[in-house]
Amino acid sequence: MTSRAEDAPAGPTIGDIARDEKPAEKPEEVPEVPDVGAEGPADLDQRSLFDPAAAKRIVTMWVLTPSLAVVTSYPVFAFLL
C-alpha cells in the first residue's frame, strides 16, 4: 500500500520550469573576444602575472585565521570544560 504523497512528484520538475521560461535575449552586437593565444609574451609583464598585494593578503590570512581560531577557542574550552 502506498500513500498519495509517494505517487505525487516532490515538486516542479525541470520540464515544468523550462516550459514557463522565456528564451534568452540575444545581444544586438557581439563583443570582440581575442583568439586564444593572441596575447603574446611581450604583452605580459611581471606585474600582470604576480600581484604582491594579493600574495600578502593570502599569506596573512593563511597565518592569521588558524592563529585566531586557537587564541579564541582556548579560553572558550578552558571556561566551559
N, C-alpha and C positions, 0 to 999 in steps of 0.2 A: 504494500500500500504506500503510495507516495502522496505528498501534500501538494496543494496547488502552487505553493511557493517554489517547490523544486522544479515544476514544469515550466514556470514563467522565467523569462530571461532576467538576469540580475539587474540589468539597466539598459540604457540605449546601446545598441550595437554600433560598430563603426559604420556600417552601411546606413543606419538611421541618421547618424550625424552627417555623413557625406552627402546624403540626398538633400539636406537642408542647407548645405554650404554653397555659397556663390562662387563662381570661378574667380581665380586670381586676376587682378588687374595687370595689364601689360604696360610697361612704361612706353612713353612716346618715343624717347630716344635712348638708345643703349649706351651706357658709359664705356669709354675706351679702357680696355684692360690690356696691359702689356703681355706679350707672349712669355711663356715660361723660359727662363734663361736669358731674357732680353737685357736684364740688368747685369752688366759685366763687372769684373773685379775692380775695374778702375772707378766704378760708381760707389763702391763700398769703402768706407773708411773705418778707422778703429772706433770712432765714436758711435757709428751706427751699429757696430757689431757687439760692443760692450758698453753698458751704462754703469759707471762706478756707483752712482747714487742708488740704483736698483740693487746692485750687489751688496751695498752697505745695509740697505733695509732688510734684505733677505737674511743676511748673516746675523744682524742684530735680533731679528725676530726668532731666528733659529736658536739663538742662545738665550734670549730673554724669556720666551714662552715657557720652556721647562723649568727655568730658574724661578720664575714667579709661581709656577704650579707647586714646586717644592716648598717655597717660602710660605705660601698661603695654606697649603694642606697640613704642614706640620703642626701649627697651632690648633687647627680645627680638630685633628685627630688626638692631639695631646689633651685638649679640654673635654672632648666627647668620650674618649675611651678610658 
